[in-house]
Amino acid sequence: MCSSPAHAICCSEHARLEEEYIAARDRMRNLLRFRQLTRLEQRRLADEVAMAIARLKEHTAAHGCERR
């Protein structure tokens, strides 16, 4: 259980999930900025970002770790 704010910062799973979300978000932003995407590509990227957010929220709810 990651109950203290200090532990939240060092929770490796939380940090990994945050990095996964940021990578997915940045990949989507960069692809949208530099080229025209098909609807299928846009949907796939949006789903990837949404799933990363869901995994991070699920972890936060289960373990109580959250960066403050």
N, C-alpha and C positions, 0 to 999 in steps of 0.2 A: 504494500500500500504506500503510495507516494503522498503522504499527507502534509508535509511541511513545504513551504515555499522553497527552501534551500534544496530539498530533495527533488523538487520538480525540475530544477535547473540541471541536476545531474542524472535525471532519469533518461537512460540511453534510448529506451524505446520511444519516449515522448519526443526526444530530439530527432530521432530517425524519422518519425512520422511527420514532424514539422518540415524537415528537409525534403521529404517525399512530396509534401503538398507544395512547397515553394518551387521545387523543380518542375512539377506538373504545371503550375500556374505560369511560371516563366516560359516554359516550352510553348504553351498555348499563346501567350502574349507575343512571343517572338515570331512564331509561325504566322499569326494573324497580321503582324506588322509587315512581314517581308514577302508574303505571297498570298494569292487568292486561294482559299481552301474550299473544297467541296463541302456540301452539307454533311455528308457522312464523316469527313475528317473533323469538321467543327464539332459534331455530336460526340465523336470518339474522344476528342480532347476535353470537351466539357464534362463527359462522364468520368474521365480520368481524374480531373480536378475534384469533381463531386465525391468520388470514392475516396480520394486522399483526405478530404475534409471529414467525411463520415468516419473513416478509420481513426483520425485524430480525436474527434469528438467521442467516439466510443471508448477509446483508451482513457481519455480524460474523465469520463463518467465512471469507468470501472476502477480507476486507480486514484482519482482525485488530484492528479498532477496537472498543473496548468501554470504557464509562465505568467507572472504578475508584474 
